[in-house]
């Protein structure tokens, strides 16, 4: 989406206008267990589960200058136990093969 000079936002893909954008999470993080550490990507639904807030709420906190609350949300999400469903995908970039892992689902451990 692109912000319009007179207010509002326009989606270039569908050419529709909206009052406000819907912010979404794209999170890169590391997770560890007894086998080691793995870098993971998490997107919007998983981000809401991990942080307990929506991306719109986090943007609003940041834009209101409430950085301590933003920091608290992230600090509160660290070192928690979850059961992740992960998709591992092999990709080649610059003639180098890598495994990219994305979290599909996150469930807190009881």
C-alpha positions in Angstrom: 0.0 0.0 0.0 1.1 3.6 -0.7 0.1 6.6 1.5 -1.9 9.2 -0.4 -1.0 12.9 -0.1 -4.6 13.8 0.8 -4.9 11.0 3.4 -5.7 7.4 3.2 -3.8 4.5 1.6 -4.0 2.9 -1.9 -3.3 -0.7 -2.7 -1.4 -0.7 -6.0 -2.2 -4.4 -6.6 -6.1 -4.1 -6.4 -6.3 -0.3 -6.9 -8.5 0.2 -3.9 -8.3 2.9 -1.3 -8.4 2.3 2.5 -8.5 4.6 5.6 -5.6 2.8 7.2 -3.2 0.0 6.4 -3.4 -3.3 8.2 0.1 -3.8 9.6 1.4 -7.4 9.7 4.3 -9.0 11.5 7.4 -10.4 9.7 9.7 -11.6 12.5 13.1 -13.2 12.3 14.2 -15.0 15.4 16.3 -17.8 16.8 14.9 -20.7 18.7 16.8 -23.3 20.7 16.4 -26.6 22.3 18.7 -29.4 23.5 19.8 -30.1 19.9 21.0 -26.5 19.1 19.8 -23.2 17.6 17.8 -22.5 14.5 17.0 -19.2 12.8 13.2 -19.0 12.0 10.8 -16.7 10.3 7.4 -16.0 11.8 4.6 -14.1 10.1 1.5 -12.3 11.3 -0.6 -15.0 13.1 2.4 -16.5 14.8 3.7 -13.0 15.7 0.4 -12.3 17.5 0.7 -15.6 19.4 4.3 -14.9 20.4 3.9 -11.2 21.3 0.3 -11.2 22.5 -0.4 -8.0 20.5 -1.3 -7.2 16.9 1.1 -5.5 14.6 -1.3 -2.5 14.5 -1.1 -2.2 18.3 2.7 -2.3 18.2 2.9 0.4 15.5 0.5 2.6 17.5 2.7 2.2 20.7 5.8 3.1 18.7 4.2 6.1 17.0 3.0 7.4 20.3 6.6 7.4 21.6 5.9 4.5 24.1 9.1 2.7 23.3 9.4 1.3 26.9 6.1 -0.6 26.3 7.3 -1.9 22.9 10.5 -3.1 24.5 8.5 -4.7 27.4 6.4 -6.7 24.9 9.5 -8.1 23.2 11.3 -8.8 26.4 8.2 -10.6 27.7 8.2 -12.9 24.7 11.8 -14.1 25.2 12.7 -17.4 26.8 9.2 -18.9 26.7 8.4 -22.5 25.8 6.4 -23.2 22.7 5.6 -26.1 20.5 6.3 -25.0 16.9 5.1 -26.5 13.6 7.9 -25.6 11.2 8.3 -25.8 7.4 11.8 -26.2 6.2 12.5 -25.3 2.6 15.7 -25.6 0.7 16.6 -22.6 -1.5 19.5 -21.7 -3.7 20.8 -18.1 -3.6 24.0 -16.9 -5.2 24.9 -20.5 -6.0 24.7 -21.3 -2.3 22.1 -23.7 -1.0 20.3 -22.8 2.3 17.5 -24.2 4.4 14.9 -21.6 5.2 12.6 -22.4 8.2 9.3 -20.8 8.8 7.0 -21.2 11.8 3.5 -22.3 10.7 2.0 -22.6 14.1 3.1 -21.8 17.7 1.4 -23.3 20.8 2.4 -22.4 24.3 3.6 -25.4 26.4 1.2 -26.0 29.3 
